[in-house]
Amino acid sequence: MKILVIGSGGREHALVWKLAQSPHARQIWCAPGNAGMPLERAAGTGKAVECVPLQADDLDGLLEFAKENNPDLTVVGPDNPLAAGIVDVFQRHRLRIWGPNQRAAQFESSKAFSQNFMAVHGVPTARSGVFSDAHGAKMFAATFHGRCVVKADGLALGKGVLLAYNQHEADQAIEDIMLKRTFGAAGEQVVIQELLEGMEISLHALCDGHVARLFPTSQDHKRALDGDNGPNTGGMGTFSPAPFLTDDELLDAARTIIGPWQRGCAAEAIDFRGMLYPGVMLTADGPKVLEFNARFGDPETQVYMARLENDLVELLDACVSGTLKDIQLRWSAHSAVCVVMASGGYPGAYSKGHVISGLESVASLPNVKVFHAGTALSEGEFVTHGGRVLGVTAWAPSLEEAQGAAYAAVDLIQFEGAHFRTDIGAKALGHRAPLA
């Protein structure tokens, strides 16, 4: 098969890495890709992955490329082309593509749509309200005494969520999003949600329009600094499995969350084929959905691909074909940990072009994989080119071993301004102290 992957981050590199392992893979393109992806080779032919200079939101350019090169399957990584309707466009031209169509992608592209859907169909979630005026939003936040979550309705690169612990913070967050437009047009509406307390985990369910196959648990670390301090980011690291749910509790969460979601999709004739990724808070009243995403999480994908034993080409093809019922997911018993190395200043302003050293040393380590995210090539050297630069991923029989291997690899990599959290996985190991 010829495969086109759309996107340029660590998630897409992890998908390319796993897709390339399939004997079905004969040629893989990635648009626009990153500097690390050409290191991967398609198992079917040995051909290196080729990066195509087309941005993920260039729907016209991507369509023309697909019409000229006729990939057997296109895989969409990021949220913005899904929200823009790339699946609908490709399907109109009889091109096979994996990911939810534009209507189904609303579960992520509009938090207001998602919140209303959950309320109507009985998906457990936080009490919330949707507002298009700042005054009404502030009044509703006051009913929680300011302890709330303020979310930009639209897409904001995973950063359009602000936590407030008092009325002043809530008012400031509402003004930042709705009046100052910190997140641009995504802030035309806001969702105000009660601040839930508990342990947060990521669930993923692969869907083919009829069947949903649940992935193991993982836990992302959204805050920039150790101890869950600092601003929200796109994700500073993750691990899987997360030991906060037993197998029975995971199945129960699927029944209480995925079950009513599927029934709601059937009732509203929403054909969801792709990845449903709900962020879930484990509260004293049971699991509750914080929000839905309509694609693989990043950096969750990195640890999932390290543990997945199925052929990813076959899985994604079954989603498109509606034949997922014939496939059971298989997972390694190992734990996996991904530590994100970011540019200095991220998620705020940061500089680019800093030389990255140590990657060759890490490449020789067993059970370790460095997924590129914000990288480029300059005069034959890898340099920084984004906020999240690398996802250093390791897997081992125990979480503690995987964590140690990941941080040992991180210690071998250097670039100017590099910063990373030192406590990825610490909650699961029963401590929060920085690692030596």
Backbone hydrogen bonds, N-H to C=O, Kabsch-Sander energy under -0.5 kcal/mol:
donor,donor_aa,acceptor,acceptor_aa,energy
3,I,27,Q,-3.0
4,L,73,L,-2.3
5,V,3,I,-0.5
5,V,29,W,-2.7
6,I,75,V,-2.9
7,G,5,V,-0.5
7,G,31,A,-3.0
13,H,9,G,-2.1
14,A,10,G,-2.4
15,L,11,R,-2.2
16,V,12,E,-2.8
17,W,13,H,-2.7
18,K,14,A,-2.1
19,L,15,L,-3.1
20,A,16,V,-2.6
21,Q,17,W,-0.6
21,Q,18,K,-0.8
22,S,19,L,-1.5
25,A,22,S,-1.5
26,R,1,M,-2.9
26,R,24,H,-0.6
27,Q,1,M,-1.5
29,W,3,I,-2.7
30,C,50,E,-2.2
31,A,5,V,-2.5
33,G,7,G,-1.9
35,A,375,T,-0.7
37,M,34,N,-0.9
39,L,36,G,-1.5
40,E,37,M,-2.3
42,A,47,K,-2.8
43,A,20,A,-2.8
44,G,22,S,-0.6
44,G,25,A,-2.2
45,T,42,A,-1.0
46,G,42,A,-3.5
49,V,40,E,-2.6
50,E,28,I,-2.3
52,V,30,C,-2.8
54,L,52,V,-2.8
58,D,55,Q,-1.8
59,L,57,D,-1.6
62,L,58,D,-2.6
63,L,59,L,-2.3
64,E,60,D,-2.3
65,F,61,G,-2.3
66,A,62,L,-2.5
67,K,63,L,-2.6
68,E,64,E,-2.0
69,N,65,F,-2.5
70,N,66,A,-2.6
72,D,2,K,-2.0
73,L,2,K,-1.5
74,T,96,R,-1.4
75,V,4,L,-3.1
76,V,98,W,-1.6
77,G,6,I,-2.1
77,G,75,V,-0.6
82,L,78,P,-0.6
83,A,79,D,-2.6
84,A,80,N,-1.8
85,G,81,P,-0.6
85,G,82,L,-1.1
86,I,81,P,-2.4
89,V,85,G,-2.1
90,F,86,I,-2.6
91,Q,87,V,-2.6
92,R,88,D,-2.0
93,H,89,V,-0.8
93,H,90,F,-0.8
94,R,91,Q,-2.0
95,L,90,F,-2.3
98,W,74,T,-3.6
99,G,273,R,-0.6
101,N,271,D,-0.6
105,A,101,N,-2.5
106,Q,103,R,-1.1
107,F,104,A,-1.6
108,E,105,A,-1.9
109,S,105,A,-2.5
110,S,106,Q,-1.9
111,K,153,D,-2.6
114,S,110,S,-2.2
115,Q,111,K,-2.6
116,N,112,A,-2.5
117,F,113,F,-2.5
118,M,114,S,-2.3
119,A,115,Q,-2.0
120,V,116,N,-2.2
121,H,117,F,-2.3
122,G,118,M,-0.8
123,V,118,M,-1.7
126,A,289,V,-0.8
129,G,192,I,-2.0
131,F,190,V,-2.7
137,A,133,D,-1.8
138,K,134,A,-2.5
139,M,135,H,-2.3
140,F,136,G,-2.1
141,A,137,A,-2.4
142,A,138,K,-1.6
143,T,139,M,-0.6
143,T,140,F,-1.2
144,F,141,A,-1.5
145,H,142,A,-1.8
146,G,141,A,-2.3
147,R,144,F,-1.8
148,C,146,G,-1.4
148,C,164,A,-1.2
149,V,193,Q,-3.2
150,V,162,L,-3.1
151,K,149,V,-0.6
151,K,191,V,-2.4
152,A,160,G,-2.6
153,D,186,A,-0.6
153,D,189,Q,-2.4
154,G,186,A,-2.1
159,K,156,A,-2.1
161,V,159,K,-0.6
162,L,150,V,-2.9
164,A,148,C,-2.7
166,N,146,G,-0.6
170,A,166,N,-2.2
171,D,167,Q,-3.0
172,Q,168,H,-2.4
173,A,169,E,-2.4
174,I,170,A,-2.4
175,E,171,D,-2.4
176,D,172,Q,-2.6
177,I,173,A,-2.2
178,M,174,I,-3.0
179,L,174,I,-0.5
179,L,175,E,-1.6
180,K,175,E,-2.9
182,T,176,D,-2.7
184,G,181,R,-1.9
186,A,183,F,-1.3
187,G,184,G,-2.0
188,E,185,A,-1.6
190,V,131,F,-2.6
191,V,151,K,-2.4
192,I,129,G,-2.8
192,I,190,V,-0.5
193,Q,149,V,-2.5
193,Q,191,V,-0.6
194,E,127,R,-2.8
195,L,147,R,-1.2
196,L,194,E,-0.9
199,M,282,L,-1.2
201,I,280,V,-2.8
202,S,218,S,-2.9
203,L,278,P,-2.2
205,A,276,L,-2.6
206,L,213,R,-2.6
207,C,274,G,-3.2
208,D,211,V,-1.7
209,G,272,F,-1.3
213,R,206,L,-2.8
214,L,212,A,-0.6
215,F,204,H,-3.3
218,S,202,S,-1.2
219,Q,239,F,-2.0
221,H,237,G,-1.4
224,A,231,P,-1.9
225,L,229,N,-2.8
228,D,225,L,-0.8
229,N,225,L,-1.2
229,N,226,D,-0.5
233,T,222,K,-1.8
236,M,221,H,-3.0
238,T,338,C,-2.0
239,F,219,Q,-1.2
240,S,336,A,-2.2
245,L,242,A,-0.9
250,L,246,T,-2.5
251,L,247,D,-2.1
252,D,248,D,-2.1
253,A,249,E,-2.4
254,A,250,L,-2.1
255,R,251,L,-2.1
256,T,252,D,-2.4
257,I,253,A,-2.0
258,I,253,A,-0.5
258,I,254,A,-0.8
259,G,254,A,-2.0
261,W,257,I,-1.6
262,Q,258,I,-2.8
263,R,259,G,-2.2
264,G,260,P,-2.4
265,C,261,W,-2.3
266,A,262,Q,-2.3
267,A,263,R,-2.3
268,E,264,G,-2.0
269,A,266,A,-0.9
270,I,265,C,-2.8
271,D,269,A,-0.7
272,F,270,I,-1.1
273,R,271,D,-0.8
274,G,207,C,-1.4
276,L,205,A,-2.7
276,L,274,G,-0.5
277,Y,275,M,-0.5
277,Y,293,N,-2.7
279,G,291,E,-2.5
280,V,201,I,-2.7
280,V,278,P,-0.5
281,M,288,K,-3.0
282,L,199,M,-3.3
282,L,280,V,-0.5
283,T,281,M,-1.2
283,T,286,G,-1.4
286,G,283,T,-1.8
288,K,281,M,-2.3
289,V,124,P,-3.1
290,L,279,G,-3.3
291,E,279,G,-1.0
292,F,107,F,-0.5
293,N,277,Y,-1.1
301,T,297,G,-1.9
302,Q,299,P,-0.6
303,V,299,P,-1.0
304,Y,300,E,-2.4
305,M,301,T,-2.9
306,A,302,Q,-1.1
307,R,303,V,-0.9
307,R,304,Y,-0.8
308,L,304,Y,-2.1
309,E,330,R,-2.8
310,N,330,R,-0.8
312,L,310,N,-0.7
315,L,311,D,-1.9
316,L,312,L,-2.6
317,D,313,V,-2.3
318,A,314,E,-1.9
319,C,315,L,-1.6
320,V,316,L,-1.8
321,S,317,D,-2.2
322,G,318,A,-1.4
323,T,318,A,-2.3
324,L,318,A,-0.5
326,D,323,T,-1.6
327,I,324,L,-2.1
332,S,307,R,-2.9
335,S,396,A,-2.7
336,A,240,S,-2.8
337,V,394,A,-2.5
338,C,238,T,-3.2
339,V,392,V,-2.8
340,V,236,M,-2.0
340,V,338,C,-0.5
341,M,390,L,-2.5
342,A,340,V,-0.6
342,A,419,H,-2.9
343,S,387,G,-3.1
346,Y,343,S,-2.1
348,G,345,G,-2.6
353,G,384,T,-3.0
356,I,382,F,-2.9
357,S,355,V,-0.5
357,S,414,Q,-2.8
362,V,358,G,-1.8
363,A,359,L,-1.9
364,S,360,E,-0.6
364,S,361,S,-0.9
365,L,362,V,-2.0
368,V,365,L,-0.8
369,K,393,T,-3.1
371,F,369,K,-0.7
371,F,391,G,-2.4
372,H,370,V,-0.6
373,A,389,V,-2.6
374,G,388,R,-0.8
375,T,373,A,-0.8
376,A,383,V,-2.1
378,S,381,E,-2.8
381,E,378,S,-1.7
383,V,376,A,-2.9
384,T,354,H,-2.0
385,H,374,G,-3.0
386,G,374,G,-0.8
389,V,341,M,-2.0
389,V,387,G,-0.7
390,L,341,M,-1.8
391,G,371,F,-2.8
392,V,339,V,-2.7
392,V,390,L,-0.5
393,T,369,K,-2.6
393,T,391,G,-0.7
394,A,337,V,-2.4
395,W,367,N,-1.9
396,A,335,S,-2.1
402,A,398,S,-2.3
403,Q,399,L,-2.9
404,G,400,E,-2.3
405,A,401,E,-2.4
406,A,402,A,-2.3
407,Y,403,Q,-2.3
408,A,404,G,-2.1
409,A,405,A,-1.8
410,V,406,A,-2.2
411,D,407,Y,-2.0
412,L,409,A,-1.4
413,I,410,V,-1.6
414,Q,357,S,-2.1
418,A,415,F,-2.1
419,H,342,A,-2.1
426,A,423,D,-2.0
429,L,425,G,-1.1
430,G,427,K,-1.2
431,H,426,A,-2.3
435,L,422,T,-1.2
